[in-house]
């Protein structure tokens, strides 16, 4: 089943959720969601304010991918959400295209972090990457355009920002991202950032 479940107050349902996924269900709180044990949802989106109940939902339906929604993203709140077992953290008012990107990444086992949290996590983890033996340049197998896209994305830009900066279509950016992930064997933007920061660290240590 490809239906999404949103756990939010009925009055807060956003039209863009329907634009992103078409038919979807909305329930008021996590307790109601847990009673839907017979339902087969492809993904559950939860108000981050209810994160104390995330663990219970995770135990009830561990196969449901979870994404936390927030109106005020912050790195600290995002870290707490991920510690509660979610696979994604994004703005509740995100554009439909962004919501679909989040769903794609999380459903494939990746993590979706906001820009601030992604940069914080990448900065911390790249210190370990800097201690690893230098390997071949991960960008070597990319075309010049794929290389440009990868470097801009690693700087924290969205697909829409990449399209604007390179004067290409959003569809072309998505195609490049799919190829980049495949060639570099990464699942999401965080892994891409780590791969490229590890490359930079190795280059710096060699100079």
N, C-alpha and C positions, 0 to 999 in steps of 0.2 A: 504494500500500500504506500502511496506517495503523499498522504495527507499529513499536514502539520498541525500541531496542537500548541496554542498559545495560552499560557497561564497568566492571566491579567484580569484586572477589573473590567467588566463589560463596557463601562463607559470610556475606557481607554483604548478600545480597539482602533487601530490605525487602518485607513483605507489602503495604504501602501502594502500592508500585509497581504491583503486580498490581491493587489496588483502583482505582488511577487509570486504568490503560490496558488492563486485561485481559491478553490474551496478549502476551508480550514476550520478547525474547531477552536472555540475559546471557552475556558472555564475560569471561575473566579479565583481559585487558590489551589495550592499543591494538594491539599487533602482531597479535593474533588478529583484532581488528576489521578491520584493513587487509586481511586475507586474505579477507574477506567482500565482495570487490569486486563480485560478481554480485548481492548482496542489494540490496533496495530498501527501506530504512528511512526512515520519515518524520522521525525525529529520533534523535540519539545523545546519551546522557547519560554523562558521564565523571567519574571520580574526579579531583578537582582536583590530587591528588598526582602524577598522570601528565601534567601540563600540558606537560612538555618534549616529549611525543610528539604534542601536539595539532596542531602544524604539519604533521607527516607525514600525519596522518589527513585534515587539511584539503586537502592536496595530492592525496591519493589519491581522496577522494570530496568534492569541493568543494560538491556539492549537498546534502550532509547537514547540516541545522542541528545545531549543537552546544551542549550545556548542561553546565556544570561543576557537579559536586556536591561539597559539603564538609560536614564535621561541625562545623567551627569557623569560621563566616563572619567575614571581616574585610574592611575596605575595601582594604587593601594587597594581600591575596591576590586579591580580586576584580579589581583593576586588572591584575594579572599574568595572570589568566585571560583577560580581554578582550583584552589585548595578544597572547595566543596564538591568537585567532581565534574564541572562543566567542560565542554570541549571548545566553547566559543564565548566571546564577550564583545558585545557591540551596542551601538546606540539604538534605542527603541524606535527612533525616528529615521533610521537609515533608509536610503533610497531602495526601491525594490531590487534594482540591479545589485546593490551591495548585499542585501539580504540573501539573494540567490548565490552570490559568491561565498558568503559565510556558510550556507547550507552545503554547498559543494565540497568545500574544504573539510568541514567537520564530518560529513557523512563518509568521507574517504579516509578518516582516521587522523586528519591533521588538526592543528590548533589555529583558531582565529583570535588574534589579540588586537587590541587597539594600538594605534601608532605609538603612544607613549609607553605602554607596557611592553610592546615588542622591542622598542629601542632599549628599554631598561634590561629586559631579559637577555637580549643579544649582547649588550655591553658586558653583562656579568659572565655569560657563558663563553664569550670570545676570549676571555682571559685564559680559560682552559685550552681553547683552540690554539692560542699563541704558544703554548708549551708543547704542542704536538709536533712531530717531525714534519718538515716542509714537504708538501706533495706537489704534483703538477698543478698548473694553473687551471682551476675549474672552468674558467671562461674560454679556455683554448678551443673547445669544441663548439663554441657558439658562433653564429654569424655576427657581423658587425652590428646589425640592427638588434639581434637578440641580446648581444652584450650591452648595448645601450639601454634596452628595456630592463634588463636584470639589475644594472647599476642604479637606475633611477628608482626602481621598486625597493631595492635594498636601502635606499635613502629615506624610505617611509612614504613614498608617493602612492596614491591610489591608481587603479587602472585608468580612471578618467583623467587624472593629472598626467599620467604617462602619455596618453593619447594627445592631450593638448600640447605638451612640451615637444613631442616628436612629430606633431602634425599628421597623425595617422588615426584611423578609426578605432573605436572601442573594441569592435570585433577583431581587428588585427592584433590589438594588444592581448586580448584573451588567447588568440591562437599562439602568439609568441610565448605567453606565460605557460601554456600547456607544454610546448616544446622545451622550454627552459627547464621546467620541473622534471620532464622525462630525461633530458640529457644530463642534468646534474643529480638526478636520483634523489630529489627532495619532494616532500609532500605538501609543504605550505611555505608561506612567506618568511616565517621565523627560521626555518631550516635554510632557506635561501640566504637570508641575512647572515646566519652563522657561517655558511659556506664561504661567502664573500669576505666576511670579516676575518675569518681564519686565513684566507688568501692574503689579505692586507697585512695581517700580523706577521705572517711568514716572510712577506716581502720586506717589511720594516726591519725584521731581525737579521735579514741577509745584508742590509745596507750598513 
